[in-house]
Amino acid sequence: MGASSMIVLILAALTFSIFALLIAKIVTKSTTNAQKNEPIECGIPTQGKTWVQLNVGYYLFALIFLVFDVEIVFLYPWAVVAKAVGWLALVEIVIFFFILFAGFLYAHKKGALRWI
């Protein structure tokens, strides 16, 4: 598989995506009314101000969770080949965990893990 295969794959993905969006635009009937534009929460009409600014700490906490959650994706392939690679695999995973721990310490120092 060379570069030409990758180009064909990217072109096929773009073509399929654009084609699906065009079909959806043609087939669906677009209507607008005041009720459609109202913000609702779980089917219940809102009371009071609907545009409330959320604290950025929630987003930081979620992003840090994703970073540490995605590490599991990298642990699985390492676990599969660890025995075949030998001591080098152990050294690499120790370095990987050191980098993750440094990121954890940095986030903790900046207060990103402090729940509000």
C-alpha positions in Angstrom: 0.0 0.0 0.0 1.6 3.2 -1.1 0.7 6.8 -1.2 -1.7 6.2 -4.1 -3.8 3.9 -1.9 -4.0 6.6 0.8 -5.1 9.2 -1.7 -7.8 7.0 -3.1 -9.0 6.3 0.4 -9.2 10.0 1.3 -11.0 10.8 -2.0 -13.5 8.0 -1.4 -14.2 9.3 2.1 -14.7 12.8 0.9 -16.9 11.8 -2.0 -19.0 9.6 0.3 -19.4 12.3 2.9 -20.3 15.0 0.4 -22.7 12.7 -1.4 -24.4 11.8 1.9 -24.8 15.4 2.9 -26.2 16.4 -0.5 -28.8 13.5 -0.4 -29.8 14.5 3.1 -30.2 18.2 2.0 -32.3 17.1 -1.0 -34.5 14.6 0.8 -35.3 16.4 4.0 -37.9 19.2 4.3 -36.5 22.2 6.1 -39.1 24.1 8.2 -38.5 26.8 10.8 -40.8 28.0 13.5 -40.5 29.7 16.9 -41.0 26.5 18.8 -38.1 24.8 17.0 -35.8 27.6 18.0 -36.5 27.4 21.7 -33.9 26.0 24.0 -35.1 23.0 25.9 -33.6 20.7 28.5 -34.7 17.1 28.4 -38.1 18.1 26.8 -38.9 20.6 29.6 -39.1 24.3 28.6 -36.5 26.3 30.3 -37.2 29.0 32.9 -35.2 32.1 33.3 -32.0 32.8 31.4 -31.0 30.0 29.0 -27.5 31.2 28.2 -25.6 30.5 31.3 -21.8 30.6 31.2 -20.2 27.4 32.5 -17.0 27.3 34.4 -14.0 26.3 32.3 -12.9 24.0 35.0 -15.4 21.4 33.9 -13.9 21.3 30.4 -10.4 21.1 31.8 -11.4 18.2 34.0 -13.0 16.4 31.0 -10.0 16.9 28.8 -7.6 15.6 31.4 -9.9 12.6 31.9 -9.7 11.9 28.1 -5.9 12.2 28.1 -5.6 9.6 30.8 -8.3 7.5 29.4 -6.7 7.3 26.0 -3.5 6.0 27.5 -5.3 2.6 27.8 -5.4 2.5 24.0 -1.7 2.7 23.9 -1.2 0.1 26.7 -3.0 -2.7 24.8 -0.6 -2.9 21.9 2.3 -2.6 24.3 0.9 -5.5 26.3 0.6 -7.7 23.2 4.2 -7.3 22.1 5.9 -6.8 25.5 7.1 -10.3 25.9 8.5 -10.4 22.3 10.3 -7.1 22.6 11.8 -7.8 26.1 13.5 -5.3 28.3 13.1 -2.5 25.8 9.3 -2.7 26.2 9.6 -2.2 29.9 11.9 0.8 29.5 9.5 2.3 27.0 6.5 1.9 29.2 8.3 3.4 32.2 9.2 6.4 30.1 5.5 6.6 28.9 4.2 6.5 32.5 6.8 9.1 33.5 5.5 11.5 30.8 1.9 10.8 31.9 2.8 11.4 35.6 4.6 14.6 34.6 1.4 15.8 32.9 -0.6 14.8 35.9 1.7 16.8 38.2 1.5 19.8 35.8 -2.3 19.7 35.8 -2.4 19.3 39.5 -0.1 22.3 40.0 -2.2 24.5 37.7 -5.3 23.5 39.6 -7.1 21.8 36.7 -8.0 18.8 38.9 -9.6 20.9 41.6 -13.3 20.2 41.5 -15.5 23.3 41.8 
